[in-house]
């Protein structure tokens, strides 16, 4: 692992401590518990990554780590896996479009507040138009 990974993780740990302290000591904030929880998430993630950093830096793990990096690089540039990732993204996009539409219709019939329904319709429209924009951008690039 690169040394700058450790620096970023230490920075994330410090930010987590700052968020926890802000969440604890600033009681006037209406969302202090969210800030506290975000800080705890930062701290937990950075501790896990720092542990992985020192775990893979051990001399006895060097060969295993190099083999793992080699396999990861192969999987990253494997044409079949690239195609599978693209196809799974396309299928997930289609499924989520249908799920959001059905969910919005159900919410309309059970009488959920209008702003929630309009927000969901906005998300559906954003997803659709974002897909169109990305498609036209990629078709122009190729």
C-alpha positions as CSV (number, residue, x, y, z in Angstrom):
1,X,0.0,0.0,0.0
2,X,1.1,3.5,-0.7
3,X,2.2,5.8,2.2
4,X,-0.3,8.5,1.2
5,X,-3.1,6.1,2.1
6,X,-2.1,6.3,5.7
7,X,-2.0,10.1,5.6
8,X,-5.5,10.3,4.2
9,X,-6.8,7.8,6.8
10,X,-5.2,9.8,9.6
11,X,-6.9,12.9,8.2
12,X,-10.2,11.1,8.1
13,X,-9.7,9.9,11.7
14,X,-9.0,13.5,12.8
15,X,-12.1,14.8,11.0
16,X,-14.1,12.0,12.6
17,X,-12.9,13.1,16.1
18,X,-13.9,16.7,15.2
19,X,-17.4,15.6,14.1
20,X,-17.9,13.6,17.3
21,X,-16.8,16.5,19.4
22,X,-19.1,18.9,17.5
23,X,-22.0,16.5,17.8
24,X,-21.4,16.1,21.6
25,X,-20.7,19.6,22.7
26,X,-22.8,21.7,20.4
27,X,-26.3,20.9,21.7
28,X,-27.9,23.8,19.9
29,X,-27.6,22.0,16.6
30,X,-30.9,20.3,15.6
31,X,-29.0,17.5,13.9
32,X,-26.2,16.9,16.4
33,X,-26.8,13.2,16.5
34,X,-26.3,13.0,12.7
35,X,-23.0,14.8,13.0
36,X,-22.0,12.5,15.9
37,X,-22.9,9.4,13.9
38,X,-21.0,10.7,10.8
39,X,-17.9,11.2,13.0
40,X,-18.3,7.7,14.4
41,X,-18.5,6.4,10.8
42,X,-15.4,8.3,9.9
43,X,-13.5,7.0,12.9
44,X,-14.6,3.4,12.3
45,X,-13.7,3.4,8.6
46,X,-10.3,5.0,9.2
47,X,-9.4,2.6,11.9
48,X,-10.3,-0.4,9.7
49,X,-8.3,1.0,6.8
50,X,-5.3,1.8,9.1
51,X,-5.4,-1.8,10.4
52,X,-5.5,-3.1,6.8
53,X,-2.6,-0.8,5.9
54,X,-0.4,-2.2,8.7
55,X,-1.6,-5.8,8.1
56,X,-0.6,-5.8,4.4
57,X,2.7,-4.0,5.2
58,X,4.0,-7.0,7.2
59,X,6.9,-8.7,5.4
60,X,5.3,-12.1,5.5
61,X,2.2,-10.7,3.7
62,X,4.1,-9.1,0.9
63,X,3.9,-12.0,-1.6
64,X,0.2,-12.5,-0.9
65,X,-0.5,-8.8,-1.3
66,X,1.4,-8.6,-4.6
67,X,-0.6,-11.6,-5.9
68,X,-3.8,-10.0,-4.8
69,X,-2.9,-6.7,-6.6
70,X,-2.1,-8.7,-9.7
71,X,-5.4,-10.5,-9.7
72,X,-7.2,-7.2,-9.0
73,X,-5.5,-5.6,-12.0
74,X,-6.4,-8.5,-14.2
75,X,-10.0,-8.4,-13.1
76,X,-10.2,-4.6,-13.6
77,X,-9.1,-4.8,-17.2
78,X,-10.7,-8.2,-18.2
79,X,-13.0,-7.5,-21.1
80,X,-15.6,-10.1,-20.0
81,X,-15.8,-8.5,-16.5
82,X,-16.1,-5.0,-18.0
83,X,-19.0,-6.2,-20.1
84,X,-20.6,-7.9,-17.1
85,X,-20.3,-4.7,-15.0
86,X,-21.9,-2.7,-17.8
87,X,-24.7,-5.1,-18.3
88,X,-25.4,-5.3,-14.6
89,X,-25.5,-1.5,-14.4
90,X,-27.9,-1.4,-17.3
91,X,-30.2,-4.0,-15.7
92,X,-30.1,-2.3,-12.3
93,X,-30.9,1.0,-14.0
94,X,-34.0,-0.5,-15.6
95,X,-35.1,-2.3,-12.4
96,X,-34.8,0.9,-10.3
97,X,-36.7,2.9,-12.9
98,X,-39.6,0.5,-12.6
99,X,-39.4,0.2,-8.8
100,X,-39.4,4.0,-8.4
101,X,-42.4,4.4,-10.7
102,X,-44.4,1.7,-8.9
103,X,-43.4,3.1,-5.5
104,X,-44.6,6.5,-6.6
105,X,-47.9,5.2,-7.8
106,X,-48.4,3.3,-4.5
107,X,-47.5,6.4,-2.5
108,X,-50.1,8.4,-4.5
109,X,-52.9,5.9,-3.7
110,X,-52.1,5.6,0.0
111,X,-52.1,9.4,0.4
112,X,-48.5,10.3,1.2
113,X,-47.7,14.0,1.2
114,X,-47.5,15.7,-2.1
115,X,-43.9,16.9,-1.7
116,X,-42.7,13.4,-1.3
117,X,-44.5,12.2,-4.4
118,X,-43.2,15.2,-6.4
119,X,-39.7,14.5,-5.1
120,X,-39.9,10.8,-6.3
121,X,-41.2,11.9,-9.7
122,X,-38.3,14.4,-9.9
123,X,-35.9,11.5,-9.1
124,X,-37.4,9.4,-11.8
125,X,-37.2,12.3,-14.3
126,X,-33.6,13.0,-13.3
127,X,-32.6,9.3,-13.7
128,X,-34.2,9.1,-17.1
129,X,-32.7,12.3,-18.4
130,X,-29.3,11.6,-16.9
131,X,-29.4,8.2,-18.7
132,X,-30.2,10.0,-22.0
133,X,-27.5,12.6,-21.5
134,X,-24.9,9.9,-20.7
135,X,-26.0,7.8,-23.7
136,X,-25.7,10.7,-26.1
137,X,-22.4,11.8,-24.7
138,X,-20.9,8.3,-25.0
139,X,-22.3,7.8,-28.5
140,X,-20.7,11.1,-29.6
141,X,-17.3,10.1,-28.0
142,X,-17.2,6.7,-29.8
